[in-house]
Amino acid sequence: MGVTFIRDGLSGLVGALVMVGLWHVPRLWNEEGLDLSRVIVTKFLGFHANSYSRLGLAAHLLVGFVPGVIYGSLFHPLPRSLEILNGLLYGLILWLVLMVVVLPAVGEGYFGVKLGRTARISSLLSHLVYGLILAGVYVLW
């Protein structure tokens, strides 16, 4: 239990780190992506985003750890040959949870309608990459 918990969580943490880097890609085209650390700080914790961005980043990395543990529990019994597909599916599920549960709960509307199209697309892509990285690191361990 202990070793697999850490392995699974660290797989999620690596995926979350890559995901944080992807938040900045839309800025290359002068578009605003979805910075989930800012959402965590402003909407969940009630702080000003610029003052506590490190706090939001730390919270997001913790949030990345937990789905890694869940991934290990759900997908461990499945064949390793399906790991890429499992990662993509898991990333899509996490994105859907964000779009239909989390963002409406914090006042951004279903599918983040108040955030704009670029935020939705960049969020989808970053969650799919999260799932791929999570699955890739998971299968290596």
Secondary structure, 3 states (H helix, E strand, C coil): CHHHHHHHHHHHHHHHHHHHHHCCHHHHHCCCCCCHHHHHHHHHCCCCCCCCHHHHHHHHHHHHHHHHHHHHHHHCCCCHHHHHHHHHHHHHHHHHHHHHHHHHHCCCCHHHCCCCHHHHHHHHHHHHHHHHHHHHHHHHC
